Amino acid sequence: QQSTAIPWTTQERLLLARQLSYHGIGRFSDLPVLFPARTKNDIIAAAKSFIKLSIDLAVAEGDCDEKFKEDAEKAILWKIDFDKVPEVKKKGKVEE
């Protein structure tokens, strides 16, 4: 089955930005409740894009340098990871 991407509405984008700004990235377990039409991986991908854009804008405006950009991306973005789909062995056993 191939799923189609549903564009994020302005309201969803603003809500995600507010939640990330207020709670940070440590409260991802609360976000799926606010976005019932989105999977956890959808929310994670949008959060990563939002954080990366914020870092890029800070560097472009001269508030930070390239070294900060590298350090921030390593420190923040590595904590956010997509859900892994377990691999299935030939005998039908699931491995994580």
Backbone torsions as a table, in degrees:
resi	resn	phi	psi	omega
1	GLN	NA	136.4	178.4
2	GLN	-108.9	125.4	-180.0
3	SER	-93.5	149.5	178.1
4	THR	-99.5	143.2	-179.8
5	ALA	-77.0	132.7	177.1
6	ILE	-102.1	121.0	-179.4
7	PRO	-61.3	145.7	177.3
8	TRP	-75.8	136.8	176.7
9	THR	-78.9	163.5	177.5
10	THR	-60.7	-39.7	179.5
11	GLN	-62.3	-43.1	178.5
12	GLU	-64.4	-42.6	-180.0
13	ARG	-62.7	-43.8	179.3
14	LEU	-65.6	-40.8	178.6
15	LEU	-63.2	-43.9	178.2
16	LEU	-62.5	-44.6	179.3
17	ALA	-61.2	-42.4	178.8
18	ARG	-64.5	-43.9	-178.6
19	GLN	-64.8	-41.9	178.1
20	LEU	-66.2	-39.1	179.6
21	SER	-68.1	-37.3	-176.1
22	TYR	-82.2	-48.1	-174.1
23	HIS	-98.7	-20.1	-175.8
24	GLY	80.9	-170.5	-175.5
25	ILE	-88.7	-4.0	-176.8
26	GLY	-79.0	-7.6	-175.5
27	ARG	-115.7	43.7	-179.6
28	PHE	-64.9	-25.1	-178.3
29	SER	-65.8	-23.1	179.4
30	ASP	-82.6	-22.1	-172.5
31	LEU	-68.8	-39.7	-179.1
32	PRO	-58.1	-27.6	177.9
33	VAL	-65.6	-35.2	-178.8
34	LEU	-78.5	-18.9	-177.7
35	PHE	-127.0	73.3	-174.9
36	PRO	-65.0	-22.6	-178.7
37	ALA	-87.1	-0.8	-176.0
38	ARG	-114.0	144.7	173.4
39	THR	-81.9	166.5	178.6
40	LYS	-60.8	-39.5	179.1
41	ASN	-66.7	-33.1	174.2
42	ASP	-61.4	-45.3	-178.6
43	ILE	-66.1	-41.3	179.4
44	ILE	-64.2	-43.7	179.4
45	ALA	-62.9	-42.2	178.7
46	ALA	-66.5	-39.4	179.0
47	ALA	-64.8	-42.9	177.7
48	LYS	-61.0	-43.1	179.1
49	SER	-63.1	-42.7	179.5
50	PHE	-62.8	-45.2	-179.4
51	ILE	-65.9	-44.3	179.5
52	LYS	-61.7	-42.8	178.0
53	LEU	-62.5	-41.6	179.4
54	SER	-62.2	-42.5	178.7
55	ILE	-65.7	-45.2	179.4
56	ASP	-61.1	-40.4	178.7
57	LEU	-67.0	-37.7	178.3
58	ALA	-64.1	-39.3	178.5
59	VAL	-70.3	-42.3	-178.4
60	ALA	-64.6	-34.2	-179.8
61	GLU	-80.5	-5.4	177.5
62	GLY	87.0	7.3	178.8
63	ASP	-72.9	-23.6	-176.1
64	CYS	-142.4	164.0	178.1
65	ASP	-105.2	178.4	-177.8
66	GLU	-63.5	-33.9	179.0
67	LYS	-63.9	-41.0	176.1
68	PHE	-60.4	-42.6	-179.1
69	LYS	-58.4	-47.4	179.6
70	GLU	-62.5	-45.4	-178.9
71	ASP	-65.7	-41.8	-179.2
72	ALA	-65.3	-42.5	179.4
73	GLU	-64.5	-39.3	177.8
74	LYS	-67.2	-42.9	-174.7
75	ALA	-74.0	-37.3	-174.0
76	ILE	-95.2	-50.3	-171.5
77	LEU	-72.0	-22.8	-179.6
78	TRP	-70.2	-22.0	-179.1
79	LYS	-75.3	-21.0	-177.3
80	ILE	-99.7	114.5	-179.1
81	ASP	-130.6	148.5	-179.9
82	PHE	-71.9	154.1	174.1
83	ASP	-64.1	137.7	179.0
84	LYS	-93.8	137.0	174.9
85	VAL	-87.3	124.4	-178.5
86	PRO	-62.3	142.4	178.5
87	GLU	-81.0	142.3	179.9
88	VAL	-105.0	126.8	177.1
89	LYS	-78.3	168.9	-178.2
90	LYS	-62.0	-32.1	-177.6
91	LYS	-83.2	3.7	177.0
92	GLY	91.9	0.7	179.1
93	LYS	-83.5	143.6	-179.2
94	VAL	-96.1	132.8	176.8
95	GLU	-118.0	141.2	178.7
96	GLU	-106.0	NA	NA
